[in-house]
Amino acid sequence: MIRLDFEPTPDVEYADWQGSAFIDSATSALVRIDFHLAGLTEFSRPRRLEGYTTFVSPSPYFVIPDSTVAGWWKAPPGNDGWGIPDVVQSIHVTSIEYRKARPVARPLTAAPSGSAVDHVDAASRRGPYRALYAAKPLTD
């Protein structure tokens, strides 16, 4: 696994993204991105935001976002620290359809049975390419 860290340059005077991208060193496929907002001030809204995105490869030829989870805090930390986020939201792929032919399948050893890749592979047998996303707030 290769980890690439990213952060705003010192001359950025506003909130910007900071985090890490994880790349599979064997396949060069993007696996996950962890992120948060850096440079927030006491007047910024939200006060804190962080999350991650995972990726899957239903074919050796492309990688797609599989799920994103983000949480944010509206108020500054209390005496016990940040605590539970005020809002958490999850977005994930529910199915994939192809416009023409389905790309070459991954080798059977690529993912264990029941994994997210298997779920996307099974869903991708239905026709033209189209990733359908489901957004579901976990808290209000």
Residue pairs with C-beta under 8 A, 6 or more apart in sequence:
1 22
1 23
1 24
1 25
1 31
2 22
2 23
2 24
2 25
3 20
3 21
3 22
3 23
4 20
4 21
4 22
4 23
5 19
5 20
6 17
6 18
6 19
6 20
6 21
7 18
7 38
8 16
8 17
8 18
8 38
8 39
12 39
13 39
14 39
15 37
15 38
15 39
15 40
15 44
16 37
16 38
16 39
17 35
17 36
17 37
17 38
18 35
18 36
18 37
18 38
19 33
19 34
19 35
19 36
20 33
20 34
21 30
21 32
21 33
22 30
22 31
22 32
22 33
22 34
23 29
23 30
23 31
24 30
24 31
27 57
27 60
29 55
29 57
29 63
30 55
30 63
31 54
31 55
32 52
32 53
32 54
32 55
33 52
33 53
34 50
34 51
34 52
35 50
35 51
35 52
35 53
36 48
36 49
36 50
36 51
37 44
37 46
37 48
37 49
37 50
40 46
40 47
40 48
42 76
45 74
46 72
46 73
46 74
46 86
47 72
47 73
47 74
47 75
47 76
47 77
48 72
48 73
48 82
48 85
49 70
49 71
49 72
49 73
50 70
50 71
50 72
51 68
51 69
51 70
51 71
52 68
52 69
53 65
53 66
53 67
53 68
54 65
54 66
54 67
54 68
54 116
55 63
55 64
55 65
55 66
56 63
56 64
56 66
56 93
56 116
56 117
56 120
57 63
57 64
57 106
57 110
57 117
58 64
58 96
58 103
58 106
58 117
58 120
58 121
58 124
59 102
59 103
59 104
59 105
59 106
60 103
60 104
60 106
61 103
61 104
62 103
64 93
64 96
64 120
64 131
65 93
65 131
66 92
66 93
66 116
66 120
67 90
67 91
67 92
67 93
67 116
68 90
68 91
68 92
69 88
69 89
69 90
69 91
70 88
70 89
71 85
71 87
71 88
71 89
72 85
72 86
72 87
73 82
73 83
73 85
73 86
74 86
74 87
75 86
77 83
84 139
85 139
86 139
87 137
87 139
87 140
88 137
88 138
88 139
89 135
89 136
89 137
89 138
90 135
90 136
90 137
90 138
91 133
91 134
91 135
91 136
92 133
92 134
93 120
93 131
93 132
93 133
94 123
94 132
94 133
94 134
95 120
95 123
95 124
95 126
95 131
95 132
96 120
96 123
96 124
96 129
96 130
96 131
96 132
97 124
97 126
97 127
97 128
97 129
97 130
97 132
98 124
98 127
98 128
98 129
99 127
99 128
99 129
99 130
100 128
100 129
102 124
102 125
105 121
106 117
106 121
110 117
111 117
111 118
112 118
